[in-house]
């Protein structure tokens, strides 16, 4: 699969982000306090530098999708 474009539907991304945001809200409440005013800024030239890459989307997506599905199952009434 390496070298092929990764295609993920917007609906799948929305569901995964919703899981993450619900987790943040459950642990931090409705407001998040940023203790540091820092963030990573990556230039366009460095964006896809293979030596700086932390992970590959096609390798990481199945795990993200599994976590999303598990969260959705947990939220179903029993």
Secondary structure per residue as TSV (DSSP state, phi and psi in degrees):
chain	resnum	aa	ss	phi	psi
A	1	X	-	360.0	-18.3
A	2	X	T	-60.2	138.1
A	3	X	T	93.7	-19.3
A	4	X	S	-88.1	146.0
A	5	X	-	-63.6	137.8
A	6	X	-	-86.7	126.6
A	7	X	-	-117.4	120.8
A	8	X	-	-129.6	130.2
A	9	X	-	-69.2	153.2
A	10	X	H	-61.7	-35.3
A	11	X	H	-62.9	-41.8
A	12	X	H	-64.4	-42.6
A	13	X	H	-62.6	-42.3
A	14	X	H	-60.7	-43.7
A	15	X	H	-64.7	-43.1
A	16	X	H	-65.5	-42.8
A	17	X	H	-66.7	-35.1
A	18	X	H	-63.9	-39.9
A	19	X	H	-60.4	-47.1
A	20	X	H	-63.0	-43.9
A	21	X	H	-67.7	-37.3
A	22	X	H	-63.5	-38.9
A	23	X	H	-64.4	-44.9
A	24	X	H	-61.4	-45.1
A	25	X	H	-64.2	-38.6
A	26	X	H	-66.5	-34.5
A	27	X	H	-93.2	-28.6
A	28	X	H	-112.3	-13.8
A	29	X	-	90.5	-172.3
A	30	X	S	-74.1	-10.7
A	31	X	S	-127.3	134.9
A	32	X	-	-103.9	129.3
A	33	X	-	-96.4	121.0
A	34	X	-	-89.4	112.9
A	35	X	S	-75.4	-24.4
A	36	X	-	-125.1	142.4
A	37	X	-	-99.6	48.6
A	38	X	-	-125.2	152.2
A	39	X	-	-154.7	162.0
A	40	X	-	-82.6	132.0
A	41	X	-	-120.4	118.6
A	42	X	-	-113.3	125.4
A	43	X	-	-69.9	159.0
A	44	X	T	-58.0	-34.8
A	45	X	T	-67.3	-30.9
A	46	X	T	-95.3	-7.6
A	47	X	T	-54.5	-42.9
A	48	X	T	-115.2	31.1
A	49	X	-	-70.1	112.9
A	50	X	T	-60.1	-25.8
A	51	X	T	-82.1	-13.3
A	52	X	T	-106.5	-8.4
A	53	X	-	-61.4	134.7
A	54	X	-	-90.2	-33.1
A	55	X	-	-161.0	164.7
A	56	X	-	-105.3	132.6
A	57	X	H	-57.5	-42.9
A	58	X	H	-67.6	-24.3
A	59	X	H	-81.4	-35.5
A	60	X	H	-85.2	-27.1
A	61	X	H	-60.8	-43.9
A	62	X	H	-56.5	-38.3
A	63	X	H	-66.6	-40.9
A	64	X	H	-62.7	-43.7
A	65	X	H	-65.3	-39.8
A	66	X	H	-60.4	-43.2
A	67	X	H	-66.1	-38.0
A	68	X	H	-63.3	-46.5
A	69	X	H	-64.6	-40.0
A	70	X	H	-63.0	-41.7
A	71	X	H	-64.4	-42.3
A	72	X	H	-65.1	-38.0
A	73	X	H	-64.6	-41.0
A	74	X	H	-64.7	-28.0
A	75	X	H	-84.5	-9.9
A	76	X	S	-71.9	141.2
A	77	X	-	-64.4	141.6
A	78	X	-	-95.7	360.0
